[in-house]
Amino acid sequence: MKKQKPNRKTFSELLEKNQGLIHKITLIYVDNPADREDLFQEICLQLWKSYPNFREESKFNTWMYRVALNTAVSNIRKTKNSFAFESMGNYKQIPAEPADDNEDILQLYRAVSKLNLIDKAIILLWLEEKSYDEIASVTGLTKSNVSVKLMRIKRKLEEMINDAN
């Protein structure tokens, strides 16, 4: 099967429509605003590079989550970032911090940021109301493993929030 040349306009529209999930991933995985911007750019670059391989076997945003989470995890595992980031366009900027002034939401974000890499991915997808099947597809886990891990993560988050109060 011959690969199709990526359509820049279609990709740009899909990226703009779904960019909020990239911002959520950067918020959960990186503390420093400058590093968030770098990670955002790296995720966009990896999405563009991977776009010709998107076979539409899953929803675009499920595929996007998979690429974005893999990029974030790979980036974190590196000791030092030394990439030259190419601008991906002038997408509207979503604030680096949650816009909601609700202390409960802010407390949840703080607790989630303390989880390990895979737990962050699972809870982020669950908070986005993804099905267990979609979470399993993105993370590479089985549906039953997602269920068990999700119960443990919720319990851990509850303990972290209760301990903070």
RAVENPE-V649272 format. One record per run of one state. SS is the DSSP state (a for helix, b for strand, c for the rest). FROM is the first residue (numbers start at 1). TO is the last residue. If there is no record, write none. Layout:
ss: [SS	SS]
from: [FROM	FROM]
to: [TO	TO]
//
This chain:
ss: [c	a	c	a	c	a	c	a	c	a	c	a	c	a	c]
from: [1	8	30	33	52	60	78	103	114	117	128	132	140	143	165]
to: [7	29	32	51	59	77	102	113	116	127	131	139	142	164	165]
//
